[in-house]
Structures are given as C-alpha cells and as structure tokens.
Amino acid sequence: MSSLAGPGPFPGIVDLYTLGGGPSEPRASLLANKGFVVLALAFYRYKDLPKRLGKLDLEYFEEGVRFLLKQPKVSIKSAIM
C-alpha cells in the first residue's frame, strides 16, 4: 500500500497499542506514512496516568475519539475495528 497524498479527508485511527505503558509513536508514524491520521493514546504507565492496568475509564477513550473526529483532515466515515 502506498501513502496517500492530497487534501483528505483521511481515515482516522486511535492507536491503543502499548507495551509497558506509553504511546507507541513509531507504530503511529508507520500508519501515518500510509495515509492515516493517528492518535497514539497511552492509557497507563505514562505521565499522570495509572501505573497499573486495572479499571479503565471509557470516557477517557471517548474523549480521544472525539478529539480525533474534530480534526479537519479526519474522515467521519472511518470504520471501527
């Protein structure tokens, strides 16, 4: 797959992949290079987030999705997988 160019809109992805905590910026940059708008969202062991994976606050993830959808280059017709 080649990278997409042009004015967009582009499909958006909230990337929750993490090993050991923080966001996976290298993975997000690989996806962005293929034409996706990517929000790498950490949810534990990063800055002021919980140190251990336990109860998840779904509103936190919803806020990430809302932020991504407000970006002018993001397609609101993106599939959720």
Helices and strands as residue ranges (DSSP letters): E 10-15, H 25-33, E 37-40, H 58-69, E 74-75
